[in-house]
Amino acid sequence: MTYFLQNKIQFSWVCLGNLPIMTKRGHFIINGSPRILVNQLIRAEGIYYKQLIHKNLNPQTAQTGKYYRTFYVDIIAQRGVWLRLEMDKRRQIWICMKQTPKIPIALFLKTIGFTFKKLQNLIPFPIVFNSVDRNLEKLSELNQIKSEIVFNIIDENAQLVSNSINLNSILQKFLNIQNYDLGRIGRQNLNSKLGLKTHKTTLTPIDFLKITLYLIQVSKHKKQFDDIDDLQNRRIRSIGELLQLQIHHSLFRLHNLLTEKNKKGNSLPYLFTTKPINSVLREFFGSCALSQFLDQVNPLAELTHKRRISAMGPNGIKKETAGMEIRSIHSTYFGRICPIETPEGQNAGLVNSLTIFTLPNKNGCLESFFYQIYKGQIQNQFRPTALTAIKEKNFAILAADIHKSNLGFVKHKIAVVRFNQKLIRQNTSQTHYQSYSTYNLISIATSIIPFMEHNDANRVLMGSNMQRQSIPLLSPQASYIYNSFENRVISDCGLNLQTHLSGIILTCDKNCISIYNASQPVARAGLYRKKYLFLNKKLPETPSKVNSFLSSSNKLNCLLFQFYKKLPIHQKQNFILYTQNVYFWNTYLSSRFEISQFNQSQTQKWQIQTFLLQNYERTNQNTFQIQKPIVQPLQWVQKGDLLVDCSTSDKGRLALGKNLMVAYLPWEGYNFEDAIILNKTIIDEQKYTSLHIEKYEIDLKETLNSEHIITAKLPIAEKYLSHLDSNGIITIGSFITEHTILIGKITPVDNTPLLPHEKLLYDIVGQNIESTKETSFRAPANLQGRVIAITLNNHKYNSDVKTIFKNCHIICFYIAKKHQLKIGDKMSGRHGNKGIISQILAPQDLPFLLNGEIVDIVLNPLGVPSRMNVGQLFEALLGLVSSKLKENFKLEIFDEKYGFDASRSLVYLKLFQLRKQMNTKWYFSKQTAGKMFLFDGRTGDKFDLTTTVGNTYFLKLIHLVDNKMHARSTGPYSLVTQQPLKGRSKHGGQRFGEMEVWALEGFGSAYILQELLTIKSDDIFGRDKITETILHKSKMDFSTPESFKVLLKELQALCLNLQVVDKII
């Protein structure tokens, strides 16, 4: 700050605010919870020309045509007011802004510096200047100038119009850089469309003139309209840009605040405050539609959430007003936005996912990748080329699954290509690019569905969405049928540790992994391949033998001896160094390692790296995250090797569910309408046991500020206190049920004087008068499980510290609970074949195969043909082969490039191989391929028809029946209507709607209906008197409910004069 009067400059550090830092995994931690900012898909800044078609409602002019067209141009800026130029049916051009009257274009151009003579010279076609008086009534007829453009001129005497519009204040809205900014992208769009070369990011007078002339050319069909749904006109607003806009908004607030404070003459540190920036960021992260709780049900859900794009949010589209055009799939989505994965419901088409091989460029436009084609040969040996939607229209592009020779030449001379958003047949020598991959079309969650191309798109959408809802299991199992992207999901989610260095595993447990490694890369030291470097052999007995052994060793031995000498002494007995035979190392290890030139003078520095692991940590959706080591001590790991598995991975592969033997047959109606019948053996073996961690929070602020005392010495029986520690808090590992004491607390009781007979009673019993009362914090009714962690003010609880409650406000208990499958839980396959468990049967009651194998799950066969998800049948049959032959299958989607009907050919081939290897004919029957006979478990009889039986991958979804069950006797009521609230979270009631009322009316259940519509609804008088009525067994009194008044209005609408009277006349 510069003081001119005192001739001095003052410098000082000031704090402007707190900016949350993004974690390495791409999310933020706000108030202790992981949150994600969803990338926004918005209109790119620039100008867009459109037309509207109106129906002619004027009967006088309807003879000329039933419809007429109007044209308009929208100017979209990065920051500033909304601006539109429109041309009405009389070809008059107006400028429109929000909360401002329409301005004639001629008056506007005159205000910004153009005279009428200049306009006549600059505009290359005739223009009629229509004079308008102060009442805005036309003075000339327009019948003779229908084909010409009309520029309205405001009469010079019309001061009323000029004053009401106040053009000077309006011009400041978009000619001032502080109020209006097109941005770099907006200026590029204007320059390319209007043929300008200016670099100003505000609108200039020449811009308005060029925009007006372009609009006139569009109305004469000399220029094309813009498609706003085209991806060339839309771009991604990333997380950094969203935060940048919030910082700009907060700095604008800070500027206004500093301007006010500066008038008071405060010193520099007192001028600045953190409120503007902190409040703006708090509002943005707390209430913005793009700031969402991170979906942490499983790693796939987390990864998909971070790759999601939304058209809603600030300055975006509202789901209530969004039409079908913007929700539909545009042709430019190919290779950029997944046409499959989108939510069901109101957000359908507004929230999308990026495809696998797409990236935004520096302008935020999505780019897809293609291989270049040179003279008919696909150049897949070079790096693929990235193309935006506007560049892609100029090239002919081949599909990725086209048939080609070993040298990369396309086999067919004529092929179907995409050119200018259309499919045409063209000579392959004239094509320019080929799509990078068959997976280029879809998103990550969609790509991991096997045989996806055989399913209806709606069911694939459900399958990709339900994979994100799969709960992590305690014993995860990878699928028998998978593709290469399952590994990428696990590696890219950030939950599985990959070592960034090479070395040997020293220690490995549930908390950490220690690696003893060299500071320089091992490859430079002479090793190129991963293997164990230590064998279980005895050391030489004396140091002299060790020295003589190492002196005759090769360079690899010298390197490892340097490592051996650096080890701590107590570990020398554990790490066994080689064998005494030098010949063994020259022959055995040389076949497994490539020895490079190693400079022995080069010093080798070794250090210990420790990786801390997650151990049953809670997620936003109350599931768990864990990192389980898959390496062993004394194992050599190379850079990039996987060290741990997460909650939904099995040796680095995605594991969301279990492989079950499934049979498609109806079973006494219990699997009607997608219901599922389950084998009880699955529950007994705890295959689908999941772990849920709930957070229970207790606020101790009022307790510590009052006379309450937290202690373990409570005036109750000792058996209820065994789980408390010395501070009165429950110990970690204790199992809690309903009303278990979590925190012991006593409250002093006022010493009221006792009556003589009360004193005598206490003396006879031999009891002292109690001065305290037990008021402990207990577990609520719906909370049970085992305590796995306790935090005080978000810090780990230490039971050894006695003064823990000095500054403690909030204590949190993390309680883990196992959940078994129950009737009512939701399960699903990967093909959208979802259902509710309706029956859990004993294994002896279920159908079985000829070899005695009992099926695990029974599905309804009617759920396949109408839903058209035939991919589940392919998966079931190929999974049967995989389970019998102990062989996993790694598949590709869109496999028709390998031949016609390639999927069915593969499945039948593997079933035939299974039949030959197992020497069992009924695995593959020529008459009923893929079907086999089943036997009734209750009677032993063979079913009449063959049944499809196989192994499919089934998921347990987060929609558990325990979280859905709800009952209410009494509860809260709405303040306005005085009716019960709705929803389980609000402890609301079940809605008794119109159709339910009709049902009771039809049965004549008058008293039940009266009770439901009065005291169980909005009858305040009856609700107050109901307790007294029940106690005294008196007559129940009802008042008139609001629903009865609605019924009266309906009857009165039918001309029935019904009225409510207080007494009988």
VOLUM-879093 format. One line per 4 residues: for each residue x, y, z of C-alpha. Coordinates in steps of 0.25 Angstrom, whole numbers. Example, Ala and Ser with C-alpha at 12.3 -4.5 7.8 and 13.67 -1.06 7.14 Angstrom:
49/-18/31  55/-4/29 .
This chain:
0/0/0  5/14/-4  3/26/5  6/38/-4 .
4/48/7  15/41/16  23/37/4  25/22/8 .
21/9/4  16/-2/13  17/-17/10  10/-28/17 .
6/-43/15  -9/-44/15  -18/-57/16  -29/-56/5 .
-35/-70/8  -34/-85/8  -34/-92/-5  -37/-107/-4 .
-26/-116/-10  -29/-127/-20  -24/-141/-16  -15/-149/-24 .
-27/-157/-28  -35/-145/-34  -45/-142/-23  -46/-132/-11 .
-48/-134/4  -59/-124/9  -63/-125/23  -56/-139/24 .
-64/-145/13  -59/-147/-1  -65/-139/-12  -64/-138/-27 .
-66/-126/-37  -73/-132/-49  -68/-126/-62  -78/-118/-69 .
-82/-119/-84  -86/-105/-88  -88/-97/-101  -75/-92/-106 .
-74/-77/-106  -77/-70/-119  -89/-67/-128  -100/-77/-132 .
-110/-74/-143  -124/-81/-142  -138/-81/-148  -151/-82/-142 .
-164/-87/-150  -177/-81/-145  -191/-84/-149  -199/-73/-155 .
-210/-69/-146  -215/-57/-153  -227/-60/-162  -224/-48/-171 .
-210/-53/-175  -212/-68/-174  -215/-69/-188  -200/-65/-192 .
-195/-77/-184  -199/-85/-171  -185/-84/-165  -174/-73/-165 .
-160/-72/-160  -152/-63/-151  -137/-63/-149  -128/-60/-138 .
-114/-60/-133  -109/-63/-119  -96/-57/-114  -90/-66/-103 .
-79/-60/-95  -70/-65/-84  -75/-54/-74  -86/-44/-76 .
-100/-42/-80  -108/-50/-90  -110/-44/-103  -118/-47/-115 .
-121/-41/-129  -134/-45/-135  -141/-43/-148  -156/-43/-148 .
-166/-47/-159  -166/-33/-164  -151/-34/-166  -148/-24/-155 .
-135/-26/-147  -135/-24/-132  -126/-25/-120  -131/-33/-108 .
-126/-34/-94  -132/-38/-81  -140/-28/-73  -138/-18/-84 .
-148/-14/-96  -144/-18/-110  -135/-8/-117  -136/-5/-132 .
-122/-9/-139  -121/5/-146  -122/13/-133  -112/3/-126 .
-102/4/-138  -104/19/-138  -101/20/-123  -88/12/-124 .
-82/21/-135  -89/17/-149  -96/28/-157  -107/25/-167 .
-98/29/-178  -87/19/-173  -97/8/-172  -102/10/-186 .
-87/10/-191  -83/-2/-183  -96/-11/-186  -95/-17/-200 .
-110/-18/-202  -122/-9/-201  -128/-6/-188  -141/1/-184 .
-140/10/-172  -153/10/-166  -157/23/-157  -164/20/-144 .
-170/31/-136  -169/33/-121  -182/24/-119  -174/13/-127 .
-185/13/-138  -181/10/-152  -182/22/-162  -180/14/-175 .
-186/1/-180  -178/-11/-181  -185/-18/-192  -176/-13/-203 .
-163/-17/-196  -166/-31/-191  -153/-37/-198  -144/-25/-192 .
-138/-23/-179  -144/-12/-170  -135/-4/-161  -144/3/-151 .
-140/18/-148  -145/25/-136  -150/39/-139  -140/50/-134 .
-152/56/-126  -155/42/-119  -147/46/-106  -157/37/-98 .
-152/24/-105  -137/28/-104  -138/31/-89  -146/19/-86 .
-135/10/-92  -123/17/-87  -114/12/-97  -101/18/-91 .
-103/9/-78  -106/-3/-87  -94/-1/-95  -85/-2/-83 .
-90/-16/-80  -83/-22/-92  -73/-12/-97  -65/-12/-83 .
-55/-23/-80  -59/-23/-66  -74/-26/-69  -73/-34/-82 .
-62/-44/-87  -64/-53/-99  -51/-61/-95  -41/-66/-104 .
-50/-77/-110  -61/-67/-112  -52/-58/-120  -47/-69/-128 .
-61/-74/-131  -65/-59/-136  -52/-57/-144  -54/-70/-151 .
-69/-69/-154  -69/-54/-158  -55/-53/-164  -49/-43/-154 .
-35/-43/-149  -36/-35/-136  -31/-40/-122  -40/-32/-113 .
-49/-41/-104  -60/-30/-103  -70/-27/-114  -66/-16/-123 .
-75/-8/-133  -70/-15/-145  -74/-28/-138  -88/-24/-137 .
-89/-19/-152  -83/-32/-156  -92/-40/-148  -104/-33/-154 .
-100/-35/-168  -97/-50/-165  -112/-51/-160  -117/-44/-172 .
-109/-54/-181  -115/-66/-172  -129/-61/-175  -126/-61/-190 .
-121/-76/-188  -107/-71/-192  -101/-76/-179  -104/-89/-171 .
-111/-90/-158  -103/-95/-146  -106/-108/-139  -104/-105/-124 .
-104/-120/-120  -92/-122/-129  -80/-125/-121  -72/-114/-129 .
-81/-104/-123  -80/-110/-109  -68/-112/-100  -63/-117/-86 .
-62/-107/-75  -52/-114/-66  -50/-114/-51  -39/-103/-51 .
-48/-94/-60  -60/-95/-50  -51/-92/-39  -45/-80/-47 .
-59/-74/-49  -62/-75/-34  -49/-68/-30  -52/-57/-40 .
-66/-56/-34  -60/-55/-20  -49/-45/-24  -60/-36/-29 .
-67/-37/-15  -53/-34/-9  -51/-22/-18  -65/-16/-14 .
-62/-19/1  -48/-12/0  -54/0/-7  -63/2/5 .
-53/-1/16  -42/8/9  -51/20/12  -49/18/26 .
-34/19/25  -31/5/32  -16/0/31  -13/-11/21 .
-15/-24/29  -28/-19/34  -33/-16/20  -33/-31/15 .
-42/-42/20  -44/-56/17  -59/-56/17  -62/-53/2 .
-53/-64/-3  -57/-74/7  -72/-71/6  -72/-73/-9 .
-64/-86/-8  -73/-91/3  -85/-88/-5  -79/-94/-18 .
-75/-107/-11  -87/-108/-2  -99/-104/-11  -94/-105/-26 .
-100/-116/-34  -87/-120/-40  -81/-122/-26  -85/-136/-22 .
-82/-146/-12  -72/-156/-18  -78/-169/-22  -70/-179/-14 .
-78/-192/-15  -67/-198/-22  -55/-194/-30  -62/-195/-44 .
-73/-185/-38  -62/-175/-33  -55/-176/-47  -68/-174/-55 .
-72/-162/-46  -59/-155/-49  -60/-157/-64  -75/-152/-64 .
-79/-139/-71  -92/-132/-68  -100/-122/-76  -106/-116/-64 .
-100/-106/-53  -97/-91/-54  -101/-85/-67  -105/-99/-72 .
-118/-107/-75  -129/-109/-65  -135/-123/-65  -149/-118/-64 .
-148/-110/-77  -139/-119/-85  -145/-125/-97  -142/-137/-105 .
-133/-131/-115  -122/-128/-105  -124/-142/-98  -123/-150/-111 .
-110/-156/-117  -103/-147/-127  -95/-153/-138  -83/-145/-133 .
-83/-153/-120  -77/-165/-127  -63/-167/-120  -65/-156/-111 .
-77/-158/-102  -83/-171/-99  -97/-174/-105  -100/-184/-95 .
-97/-180/-81  -106/-169/-75  -115/-169/-63  -129/-173/-64 .
-140/-163/-60  -140/-148/-61  -125/-147/-64  -125/-156/-76 .
-117/-150/-87  -112/-139/-78  -102/-146/-71  -92/-154/-79 .
-79/-162/-78  -66/-160/-87  -62/-171/-96  -49/-179/-93 .
-41/-173/-103  -44/-158/-103  -37/-146/-97  -41/-131/-97 .
-31/-121/-103  -27/-108/-98  -40/-102/-102  -48/-112/-96 .
-53/-119/-109  -53/-134/-108  -43/-141/-117  -44/-155/-122 .
-33/-164/-127  -31/-170/-141  -20/-177/-149  -16/-171/-162 .
-18/-178/-175  -8/-176/-186  -12/-182/-200  -21/-192/-194 .
-11/-197/-183  -15/-194/-169  -2/-188/-162  -4/-194/-148 .
11/-194/-146  10/-179/-143  4/-171/-132  -11/-169/-134 .
-16/-155/-139  -26/-147/-130  -37/-141/-137  -48/-131/-132 .
-63/-132/-137  -61/-121/-147  -48/-127/-153  -54/-141/-154 .
-65/-136/-163  -55/-134/-174  -49/-148/-174  -55/-162/-178 .
-53/-171/-166  -53/-186/-166  -59/-194/-155  -49/-201/-145 .
-55/-215/-148  -52/-215/-163  -46/-227/-170  -31/-225/-173 .
-19/-233/-177  -6/-236/-169  0/-224/-176  -11/-214/-171 .
-18/-213/-185  -33/-213/-185  -38/-226/-192  -50/-220/-199 .
-50/-209/-209  -63/-203/-205  -66/-201/-190  -76/-193/-182 .
-69/-180/-176  -73/-168/-168  -72/-155/-176  -78/-142/-171 .
-87/-149/-161  -93/-159/-171  -90/-173/-174  -87/-175/-189 .
-81/-186/-198  -67/-182/-203  -55/-187/-209  -45/-191/-198 .
-33/-184/-206  -40/-171/-203  -42/-173/-188  -33/-164/-179 .
-34/-170/-165  -38/-183/-157  -44/-183/-143  -34/-186/-132 .
-42/-198/-126  -55/-204/-125  -55/-199/-111  -54/-185/-116 .
-69/-184/-116  -73/-187/-101  -69/-184/-87  -61/-192/-77 .
-73/-197/-69  -80/-202/-82  -67/-208/-88  -66/-218/-77 .
-79/-225/-80  -76/-238/-88  -84/-240/-101  -89/-226/-100 .
-92/-225/-115  -103/-236/-113  -112/-228/-104  -122/-217/-105 .
-116/-203/-102  -126/-201/-91  -121/-213/-84  -107/-210/-86 .
-110/-196/-80  -116/-203/-67  -104/-213/-67  -93/-202/-67 .
-101/-194/-57  -103/-206/-47  -88/-210/-48  -86/-197/-41 .
-95/-201/-30  -89/-214/-27  -85/-215/-12  -70/-220/-9 .
-70/-234/-3  -61/-239/8  -57/-250/-1  -57/-244/-15 .
-56/-253/-28  -52/-249/-42  -60/-253/-53  -57/-265/-62 .
-60/-256/-74  -54/-243/-75  -46/-233/-84  -34/-225/-83 .
-40/-212/-77  -43/-219/-64  -29/-218/-60  -29/-203/-65 .
-40/-200/-55  -33/-205/-43  -19/-199/-47  -26/-185/-51 .
-35/-184/-39  -23/-181/-29  -27/-191/-19  -17/-202/-23 .
-2/-199/-19  8/-200/-30  22/-199/-26  30/-188/-33 .
43/-194/-30  50/-208/-30  55/-216/-18  52/-227/-8 .
40/-228/1  45/-227/16  32/-227/24  18/-229/19 .
6/-228/28  -8/-222/28  -2/-208/32  10/-206/23 .
19/-212/13  34/-209/14  43/-210/2  58/-210/2 .
63/-203/-11  74/-197/-18  74/-182/-20  78/-184/-35 .
69/-192/-44  72/-207/-44  73/-208/-59  85/-199/-59 .
91/-208/-48  90/-220/-57  76/-226/-55  65/-226/-65 .
56/-237/-61  48/-239/-49  51/-252/-40  54/-256/-26 .
68/-252/-23  70/-261/-11  69/-276/-9  66/-284/3 .
80/-289/5  90/-288/17  101/-278/18  115/-282/18 .
119/-284/33  132/-275/33  134/-261/28  147/-267/20 .
138/-276/12  128/-265/9  140/-256/4  146/-267/-4 .
132/-271/-10  129/-256/-14  143/-254/-20  140/-265/-30 .
127/-260/-33  122/-252/-46  118/-238/-46  104/-241/-42 .
109/-247/-29  118/-235/-26  105/-226/-28  97/-235/-18 .
108/-236/-8  108/-220/-7  94/-222/-4  96/-233/6 .
107/-224/13  97/-213/15  87/-221/22  85/-220/37 .
92/-231/45  79/-238/50  74/-240/36  86/-248/31 .
80/-260/37  68/-258/29  73/-254/16  81/-266/10 .
91/-262/0  92/-272/-12  99/-286/-12  113/-289/-11 .
114/-294/-26  118/-283/-35  114/-291/-47  100/-292/-42 .
99/-277/-43  105/-276/-57  95/-286/-63  83/-284/-55 .
82/-269/-52  88/-265/-66  76/-271/-72  67/-262/-64 .
75/-249/-64  82/-241/-75  95/-236/-69  99/-222/-74 .
112/-215/-73  113/-211/-59  124/-202/-53  128/-207/-40 .
134/-194/-36  119/-188/-36  114/-188/-22  101/-194/-19 .
92/-187/-9  81/-195/-2  69/-190/6  56/-195/12 .
43/-190/6  30/-192/14  16/-192/8  5/-190/18 .
-8/-198/15  -23/-195/17  -29/-204/27  -45/-204/27 .
-47/-190/24  -61/-184/22  -66/-178/9  -77/-169/6 .
-87/-180/4  -84/-187/17  -76/-198/9  -61/-201/12 .
-48/-199/6  -36/-208/9  -23/-211/3  -19/-226/4 .
-4/-229/1  -2/-240/-10  13/-240/-8  22/-248/1 .
34/-245/9  47/-248/2  40/-246/-11  47/-237/-22 .
38/-227/-28  41/-219/-40  36/-204/-43  22/-204/-46 .
18/-217/-40  5/-218/-32  6/-219/-17  -8/-220/-12 .
-22/-223/-15  -34/-214/-12  -47/-217/-7  -52/-221/-21 .
-40/-227/-28  -35/-241/-29  -20/-241/-32  -21/-228/-40 .
-34/-232/-47  -47/-225/-44  -56/-234/-35  -70/-228/-33 .
-78/-241/-30  -77/-257/-31  -78/-267/-41  -91/-275/-39 .
-97/-287/-46  -110/-282/-52  -122/-289/-58  -133/-283/-66 .
-146/-289/-63  -159/-285/-56  -160/-290/-41  -175/-290/-36 .
-176/-275/-39  -166/-271/-28  -157/-265/-40  -169/-258/-46 .
-166/-244/-51  -150/-245/-50  -151/-250/-36  -139/-259/-32 .
-138/-272/-25  -125/-275/-17  -118/-287/-11  -116/-286/4 .
-102/-292/2  -98/-278/-3  -102/-272/10  -96/-283/18 .
-82/-282/11  -83/-266/13  -80/-264/-2  -88/-251/-2 .
-85/-246/12  -82/-231/11  -77/-221/21  -83/-208/24 .
-77/-197/33  -86/-187/39  -82/-174/46  -89/-170/58 .
-86/-156/64  -88/-151/77  -87/-136/81  -81/-134/94 .
-81/-119/94  -93/-117/103  -89/-128/112  -75/-123/115 .
-80/-109/118  -91/-114/128  -90/-122/141  -90/-135/134 .
-78/-144/137  -72/-154/127  -67/-166/135  -66/-181/135 .
-71/-182/149  -86/-183/147  -96/-187/158  -101/-199/150 .
-97/-214/150  -82/-217/146  -86/-226/134  -91/-214/127 .
-78/-207/129  -68/-218/124  -66/-212/110  -63/-198/115 .
-49/-193/117  -43/-184/128  -49/-171/122  -63/-177/121 .
-62/-179/105  -65/-192/99  -53/-200/95  -49/-203/80 .
-54/-217/77  -66/-217/85  -79/-223/79  -91/-213/81 .
-105/-215/80  -118/-207/84  -116/-198/96  -101/-202/98 .
-94/-191/106  -84/-184/97  -80/-173/107  -82/-174/122 .
-88/-161/128  -94/-157/141  -102/-145/145  -103/-139/159 .
-116/-140/166  -122/-129/174  -122/-133/189  -137/-131/192 .
-141/-133/207  -147/-147/210  -160/-150/218  -158/-157/231 .
-163/-170/226  -154/-169/213  -142/-168/222  -146/-180/231 .
-148/-188/218  -134/-184/213  -128/-188/227  -135/-202/227 .
-130/-205/213  -116/-200/217  -115/-191/204  -109/-178/203 .
-117/-166/197  -112/-165/182  -106/-152/178  -103/-156/164 .
-112/-161/152  -107/-170/141  -110/-163/128  -100/-170/118 .
-100/-169/103  -105/-182/98  -106/-188/84  -119/-185/76 .
-129/-196/72  -124/-198/58  -109/-198/61  -102/-211/63 .
-88/-217/60  -74/-216/64  -66/-203/68  -54/-202/59 .
-49/-188/61  -52/-176/70  -48/-161/67  -48/-149/75 .
-49/-136/67  -45/-144/55  -33/-149/62  -30/-163/66 .
-34/-167/80  -24/-170/90  -29/-177/103  -16/-175/110 .
-18/-160/110  -26/-155/123  -29/-141/118  -36/-144/105 .
-48/-137/108  -42/-123/110  -44/-118/96  -53/-129/91 .
-66/-125/83  -69/-137/74  -67/-152/77  -69/-162/65 .
-71/-177/66  -68/-185/53  -76/-198/54  -75/-210/45 .
-86/-219/42  -86/-232/33  -98/-233/24  -103/-246/18 .
-113/-248/7  -127/-247/11  -141/-248/4  -143/-235/-2 .
-129/-231/-6  -126/-227/-20  -116/-235/-29  -112/-233/-43 .
-104/-239/-55  -95/-231/-64  -106/-230/-75  -117/-222/-68 .
-124/-235/-63  -127/-230/-49  -137/-236/-39  -141/-237/-24 .
-138/-250/-16  -152/-256/-14  -148/-269/-8  -136/-276/-1 .
-137/-291/-3  -130/-302/3  -120/-309/-7  -128/-322/-6 .
-140/-315/-12  -133/-309/-24  -132/-315/-38  -119/-322/-40 .
-111/-328/-52  -109/-342/-57  -95/-342/-49  -102/-337/-36 .
-98/-323/-37  -108/-314/-31  -111/-300/-37  -108/-288/-29 .
-118/-278/-34  -131/-280/-42  -136/-269/-52  -148/-267/-60 .
-146/-271/-75  -157/-261/-79  -147/-249/-75  -138/-252/-87 .
-146/-251/-100  -155/-239/-97  -142/-231/-91  -134/-236/-103 .
-121/-237/-94  -116/-250/-101  -102/-247/-96  -105/-254/-83 .
-107/-267/-89  -94/-266/-96  -87/-263/-83  -94/-274/-76 .
-90/-285/-86  -76/-280/-87  -75/-279/-72  -79/-293/-71 .
-67/-297/-79  -58/-288/-71  -62/-294/-58  -61/-308/-63 .
-47/-307/-70  -42/-297/-60  -39/-287/-72  -42/-272/-72 .
-46/-265/-85  -42/-252/-89  -51/-246/-100  -53/-235/-109 .
-66/-228/-112  -71/-226/-127  -64/-239/-130  -71/-240/-144 .
-58/-236/-150  -53/-251/-148  -65/-256/-155  -80/-257/-156 .
-87/-261/-143  -73/-262/-136  -79/-262/-122  -88/-274/-124 .
-77/-281/-132  -67/-279/-120  -77/-283/-109  -81/-296/-117 .
-67/-299/-120  -63/-298/-105  -75/-306/-101  -71/-317/-111 .
-57/-317/-105  -63/-319/-91  -71/-331/-96  -59/-337/-102 .
-49/-334/-90  -59/-338/-79  -65/-350/-88  -79/-345/-85 .
-89/-344/-96  -100/-337/-89  -91/-324/-88  -93/-322/-103 .
-105/-328/-110  -106/-327/-125  -121/-326/-123  -122/-316/-112 .
-109/-309/-113  -106/-301/-100  -117/-308/-92  -117/-320/-83 .
-127/-328/-75  -130/-324/-60  -136/-332/-49  -145/-328/-38 .
-139/-328/-25  -151/-331/-17  -156/-343/-25  -144/-347/-33 .
-152/-347/-46  -146/-342/-59  -152/-329/-65  -159/-331/-78 .
-151/-321/-86  -136/-317/-86  -132/-305/-79  -121/-294/-81 .
-110/-296/-70  -97/-289/-68  -88/-281/-59  -91/-266/-59 .
-85/-254/-51  -95/-248/-41  -94/-236/-33  -100/-232/-20 .
-105/-218/-21  -106/-207/-10  -121/-207/-10  -122/-215/2 .
-135/-218/9  -131/-214/22  -129/-200/17  -143/-200/11 .
-152/-206/22  -159/-195/29  -171/-194/38  -178/-182/45 .
-188/-181/56  -186/-166/60  -176/-156/54  -174/-142/49 .
-185/-135/41  -184/-124/30  -185/-110/35  -194/-105/24 .
-203/-117/21  -202/-124/35  -201/-137/27  -190/-148/30 .
-177/-146/24  -172/-156/13  -159/-163/13  -151/-173/21 .
-141/-162/25  -151/-153/31  -159/-164/38  -170/-162/29 .
-183/-170/26  -188/-178/14  -196/-170/4  -211/-174/4 .
-214/-169/-10  -227/-167/-18  -227/-182/-23  -225/-187/-9 .
-237/-179/-5  -245/-185/-16  -242/-199/-12  -247/-197/2 .
-259/-190/-3  -262/-201/-12  -261/-211/0  -269/-202/8 .
-259/-201/19  -264/-188/25  -258/-187/38  -244/-191/33 .
-245/-180/23  -250/-170/33  -238/-173/42  -228/-172/31 .
-234/-159/25  -235/-152/39  -227/-155/51  -216/-162/43 .
-215/-150/34  -218/-135/36  -229/-136/47  -222/-128/58 .
-233/-128/67  -235/-143/66  -220/-145/68  -220/-138/81 .
-231/-145/87  -228/-159/82  -219/-163/94  -230/-158/104 .
-240/-165/96  -232/-179/97  -229/-177/112  -244/-174/116 .
-250/-183/105  -259/-172/101  -265/-169/88  -255/-164/77 .
-258/-150/72  -254/-146/58  -253/-133/51  -255/-130/36 .
-242/-134/29  -237/-126/16  -238/-138/8  -253/-139/11 .
-255/-124/6  -248/-128/-7  -258/-140/-9  -269/-130/-7 .
-264/-121/-18  -263/-133/-27  -278/-136/-24  -282/-122/-26 .
-275/-122/-39  -285/-133/-43  -296/-124/-39  -299/-131/-26 .
-302/-120/-15  -295/-126/-3  -292/-117/9  -286/-120/23 .
-295/-115/34  -292/-115/49  -306/-121/54  -317/-128/48 .
-329/-119/43 .
